Amino acid sequence: MLKVLQNLMQVQSVDVRLNAVRARLAIFPKRLAEFDARVAGARAEVDHSKAAQLATIKERKTYELDVEQWKEKVRKYRDQTSQIKTNEAYKALQHEVQMAEAEIAKAEDRLLEQMVAGEEYDRRIKISERTLKEVEETVRGERSRVEVEKAAAEKELAELTAERTRLATEIPEDMRDHYERIAKKHNGVSLAEVRDEKCTACGMRVRPHVFQEMRRANSEEMFHCETCTRILYYIEPAAAAAPTGASAASAPAPVSTSSES
Ligand SMILES: [Zn+2]
């Protein structure tokens, strides 16, 4: 096999891993944002309960004031009773007193409702605060695990990038450009293995004479798939490469070092 093809295969193997690492790194912002969203959600629940509590306290004060005002009215009506001359006027005043007392009762009912609601909000605030604490704790643990994963992925990215730079220097520039051009078209995968006389990337059959030439150990040519244009390579199956039955049993790895990548 061509030396440059072997080098390209190494580059491609690194590129495949680089793509995987980049894909892994790309989802970290989303995962970290999810943590923020979970904490924000739990905090919003606390804020919501506290706001509701505050509203009940305000309403309670209004109803308290209502009760006071109606009671004040009743007192005034009672004071007026002594000056009443006619039976009609007395009845009318009595009616006013009854109305005011009904209003007092209504306001007191509402006041009681607000107090019950207030207790409910107290309970909700306590629960939501406890939940927030739990969420914060869980998220803290999960976040630190994700940060460790992220750091490992970043380290791997740096190592692979360095490895790729090193491998690329061994390949002539025009060949590098050629590789990059094809890779760009095919999601970063520029090379395709030939198996069963077919391009494994697109499934297109390789012409018999091309396949014959590819199988020659000292082939000097580089072939491309006629359909997808990827650079083709062929690795002789290990069993077929072993010349005798005895050596095949003892040496499962290919003996020829030239086809090792
Ligand atoms: Zn193809």
Boltz pocket constraint, residues with backbone or C-beta under 6 A from the ligand:
constraints:
  - pocket:
      binder: B
      contacts: [[A, 192], [A, 199], [A, 200], [A, 201], [A, 202], [A, 203], [A, 204], [A, 225], [A, 226], [A, 227], [A, 228], [A, 229], [A, 230]]
      max_distance: 6.0
